[in-house]
Amino acid sequence: MGNTAEEKPQIPLLTPYQMGNFQLSHRVVLAPMTRQRSYNNVPQSHAVLYYSQRASKGGFMLSEATGVSDTAQGYPETPGIWTKEQVEGWKPIVDAVHAKGAVFFCQIWHVGRVSNTGFQPNGQAPISSTDKELTIETQPSGDVMQYSPPRRLTTEEIPQIVNDFRIAARNAIEAGKPLVIVHTNLRLFYANILANSLSSSGFDGIEVHGAHGYLIDQFLKDGVNDRTDQYGGSLENRCRFAHEIVEAVTAEIGAERVGIRLSPFADYMESGDSDPNTLGLHLAETLSRYGILYCHMVEPRMETADEKFECPHSLVPMRRAFKGTFIVASGYDREDGNKAVEEDRADLVAFGRLFLANPDLPKRFELNAPLNKYDRDTFYIPDPVVGYTDYPFLDETT
Ligand SMILES: Cc1cc2nc3c(=O)[nH]c(=O)nc-3n(C[C@H](O)[C@H](O)[C@H](O)COP(=O)(O)O)c2cc1C
């Protein structure tokens, strides 16, 4: 008699995968998703349920984008990881995810110019690679966002921002040993003191948010970056800021705990590049040299409410060039996620909206069960339950 487990056809997304030190039991990743329910930038106890609902043994999950400093915010009620209160707020959430046996990374970000003076300390201008202002934009929710003219960072200020990422990475992982302070800047000094006084919030690693038109992307893309110093102009110069951040967080917490998300093809927030294939390939090659755990790339396809548009570009050359784990995202469902793994175009596939609406998504994929539909209107409302923890599990719907 054959073993029934052996008789089952293999579902590529549900096969195990060794990601560095992490033994994953399946390849269905929770994509990072901003939920705007962290009042005053502090993660709330209702997030314990939200994230633990989506946790499974050996699953890999990414947190919503989490601000690295008080200048990093551009949306209401998004979490941070630069104060003691925020770090403490994350702990029960991370603990709950770990109790279910999942691996949890914190996505750390800075919005750069995707902000306005209302989000900034002392009403100052948002910072960016440029002083070019974003034009008014209507959000998917229908809300109109008003952006303030950004202030171009001086060359001398850039190490401070790199350091904010380093401290955020450390806060996500552990308090660690005291730092040697070589910088005389007071802000840097106090940030280091604070980092040393914090205890671990216990994430397993961090994902640097280098995608979607936020600060790092504002340096990477030639449609935004108009600098004339060593952070602008050539491809190498535009990638310098991203490289310095990766180098800093890698030195701080170890390359085996660091991933990065990139979207070379996207032009969200007016951040297009004239040669995204070259940019993406260059990043995949150069970031490999740091030995980081993974590269998480957003597919070059567009999706509207009704239709998916494939485009002629492909992530495959970047997949081949990158030495670590390769994660793909955007517009995937069970069928083409399975295909991407089967054809070795990706090691893991991140799911956003489907995972938001289906807390037991890996289980549903396993059973090929019907999926709940997501409700776009409740993506970003501040309610601690509605559109957040009230999507039914399979056994509740059947
Ligand atoms: C509500 C919502 C919030 C999002 N927030 C983030 C975020 O914080 N960081 C990020 O990198 N991407 C964010 N994204 C993009 C998703 O991670 C994902 O790339 C996108 O939804 C496309 O994948 P999907 O087709 O599987 O939903 C967000 C998407 C949604 C729907």
Ligand as a Chemical Component Dictionary entry (heavy atoms), coordinates in Angstrom:
data_LIG
# 
_chem_comp.id                   LIG 
_chem_comp.type                 NON-POLYMER 
_chem_comp.pdbx_formal_charge   0 
_chem_comp.three_letter_code    LIG 
# 
loop_
_chem_comp_atom.comp_id 
_chem_comp_atom.atom_id 
_chem_comp_atom.alt_atom_id 
_chem_comp_atom.type_symbol 
_chem_comp_atom.charge 
_chem_comp_atom.model_Cartn_x 
_chem_comp_atom.model_Cartn_y 
_chem_comp_atom.model_Cartn_z 
_chem_comp_atom.pdbx_ordinal 
LIG C1  C1  C 0 -3.487 47.568 2.174  1  
LIG C2  C2  C 0 -2.138 47.487 1.525  2  
LIG C3  C3  C 0 -1.046 48.005 2.185  3  
LIG C4  C4  C 0 0.248  47.889 1.636  4  
LIG N1  N1  N 0 1.328  48.335 2.344  5  
LIG C5  C5  C 0 2.580  48.042 1.926  6  
LIG C6  C6  C 0 3.696  48.282 2.764  7  
LIG O1  O1  O 0 3.561  48.726 3.920  8  
LIG N2  N2  N 0 4.919  47.992 2.282  9  
LIG C7  C7  C 0 5.108  47.465 1.024  10 
LIG O2  O2  O 0 6.244  47.225 0.622  11 
LIG N3  N3  N 0 4.056  47.200 0.219  12 
LIG C8  C8  C 0 2.806  47.451 0.656  13 
LIG N4  N4  N 0 1.731  47.096 -0.111 14 
LIG C9  C9  C 0 1.960  46.339 -1.355 15 
LIG C10 C10 C 0 1.842  44.830 -1.080 16 
LIG O3  O3  O 0 2.901  44.368 -0.261 17 
LIG C11 C11 C 0 1.845  44.021 -2.392 18 
LIG O4  O4  O 0 3.068  44.207 -3.048 19 
LIG C12 C12 C 0 0.695  44.465 -3.294 20 
LIG O5  O5  O 0 -0.534 44.400 -2.593 21 
LIG C13 C13 C 0 0.609  43.578 -4.529 22 
LIG O6  O6  O 0 0.484  42.229 -4.166 23 
LIG P1  P1  P 0 -0.953 41.475 -4.203 24 
LIG O7  O7  O 0 -1.393 41.509 -5.640 25 
LIG O8  O8  O 0 -0.638 40.079 -3.732 26 
LIG O9  O9  O 0 -1.889 42.220 -3.307 27 
LIG C14 C14 C 0 0.433  47.255 0.380  28 
LIG C15 C15 C 0 -0.693 46.754 -0.292 29 
LIG C16 C16 C 0 -1.957 46.848 0.268  30 
LIG C17 C17 C 0 -3.132 46.247 -0.473 31 
# 
loop_
_chem_comp_bond.comp_id 
_chem_comp_bond.atom_id_1 
_chem_comp_bond.atom_id_2 
_chem_comp_bond.value_order 
_chem_comp_bond.pdbx_ordinal 
LIG C1  C2  SING 1  
LIG C2  C3  SING 2  
LIG C2  C16 DOUB 3  
LIG C3  C4  DOUB 4  
LIG C4  N1  SING 5  
LIG C4  C14 SING 6  
LIG N1  C5  DOUB 7  
LIG C5  C6  SING 8  
LIG C5  C8  SING 9  
LIG C6  O1  DOUB 10 
LIG C6  N2  SING 11 
LIG N2  C7  SING 12 
LIG C7  O2  DOUB 13 
LIG C7  N3  SING 14 
LIG N3  C8  DOUB 15 
LIG C8  N4  SING 16 
LIG N4  C9  SING 17 
LIG N4  C14 SING 18 
LIG C9  C10 SING 19 
LIG C10 O3  SING 20 
LIG C10 C11 SING 21 
LIG C11 O4  SING 22 
LIG C11 C12 SING 23 
LIG C12 O5  SING 24 
LIG C12 C13 SING 25 
LIG C13 O6  SING 26 
LIG O6  P1  SING 27 
LIG P1  O7  DOUB 28 
LIG P1  O8  SING 29 
LIG P1  O9  SING 30 
LIG C14 C15 DOUB 31 
LIG C15 C16 SING 32 
LIG C16 C17 SING 33 
# 
